[in-house]
Amino acid sequence: MADGRTPLLIDCDPGIDDAVALVFALCHPAAEVVAIGSVHGNVPASLAAENALRVLEILGDDRTPVAEGAARPIAQELSTDEWVHGQDGLGDTRLPAPRRGTTGEHAADQIVRLCRERPGELTLVALGPLTNVALALLKEPELPRLVRRVVVMGGAAAVPGNATAVAEANIWHDPEAADLVFRAGWPLAMVGLDVTMKALFGLEERDRLRRLAESRPAAAFLDAILAYYTRVYEPILGRPAAAMHDPLAVAAALEPDLVRWESWPVRVERRGEWTRGMTVADRRMPARARAGRPASDDQEARVEVAVEVDATRFLDRLLAVLARAPEGPARGTGG
């Protein structure tokens, strides 16, 4: 961090909002994207890796490494969400195959290696199911000491789920992995549906993005995929808009004051017939502590939970950063 930027190690499953988050992170002046890992979730892990490479190509980035990761959850069958993101994961834009490939290293091994090489420096931003992160923990028990911070896009502390009545999709896709990650005892921040469903990219933002798209291929790409995403979300929200789940998680990792945080013990439900994948936030903790129960009993599972967001400020920041994308034709756009 000698240059003042925050080194980010991003684990993701692109996915439309993941693609927006990657462009945001790669263009953000305060971010150094060290590497990207792919995981199953929105689409299979192999396609997620290709989509990450496509995003990099649109930005003219031929250096940031991409490692393919876990192809399935730890203990349940694979399930993907093409109905939300399109068969290609990018709103059925059918971009050509990326010109370069993945590194050949597994994404979990990439996490372990980079954290060993840069102890105490990296912020791990997990935008998909937590399988790679859990595997990295199993490979390197010292990982919680080596990572500066973990920011998870996932969970729902005080609002309904989106995969089930109570479970958010990234946690629901691999509850066993999420349980390992939430109990690891490292600095963990949860940016879940409590705030992401308030960060809505609507018609005003789309108009501003279209103006950027006139000269920036990355903005034109995002406008195209967000058109698809908005059509999926409009019946859910009752207006033409889409939730910026993953971009908000990246923003919160770089600018934590965009959201308000509460520190709560959080457990991941793995066994409930109707509640599997639920993030159970114990908001009683202050009362329990006053009643005489030591706070340290739940200290290892204590999580910084995002509970409120300045949505207007975040969306302005998102668009301001997207305005930093390269101008003119870039590789992968056909232009």
RATA-V792847 format. One line per field, one symbol per residue. ss: DSSP state (h for helix, s for strand, l for the rest). phi: phi as a letter, one per 40 degrees, with the letter a starting at -180 (. if undefined). burial: 1 if it has 9 or more other C-alpha atoms within 8 Angstrom, else 0. Layout:
ss: ???
phi: ???
burial: ???
This chain:
ss: lllllssssssslllhhhhhhhhhhhhlllssssssssllllllhhhhhhhhhhhhhhllllllsssllllllllllllllhhhhlllllllllllllllllllllhhhhhhhhhhhlllllssssllllhhhhhhhhhlllhhhhllssssslllllllllllllslhhhhllhhhhhhhhlllllsssslhhhhlllsslhhhhhhhhhhhllshhhhhhhhhhhhhhhhhhhhhllllsslhhhhhhhhhhlhhhsssssssssslllllllllsssssllhhhhhhllllhhhhhhhsssssssslhhhhhhhhhhhhlllllslllllll
phi: .ccgcccbbbbabdgccccccccdccccccbbccabbbacicadcccccccccccccccgcbbccbbcbdcaccbaccbbbcccbgccgbgfcfcccccbbccgccccccdccccccbcgbcccbbbbdccccccccccbccddccccabbbcigacbbccbcbdbbccccccaccccccccccgbcbbbbbcdbccbcbcbccccccccccccbbdccccccccccccccccdcccgacaaccdcdcccccccbdccbbbbcbcbbbcbbccbbdgcccccccddccccchccccdbccbcbcbcbabccccccccdcccccccdcgcbdgbgb
burial: 00001111111111111111111111110011111111111111111111111111111000011111111110000101110011111111000001000100111111110010011111111111111111111000001111111111111110011110011111111111111111111111111111111111110011011101100111111111110111111100100111111111111111000111100111111100001111111000100110000000001111111111101001100110110010000111100
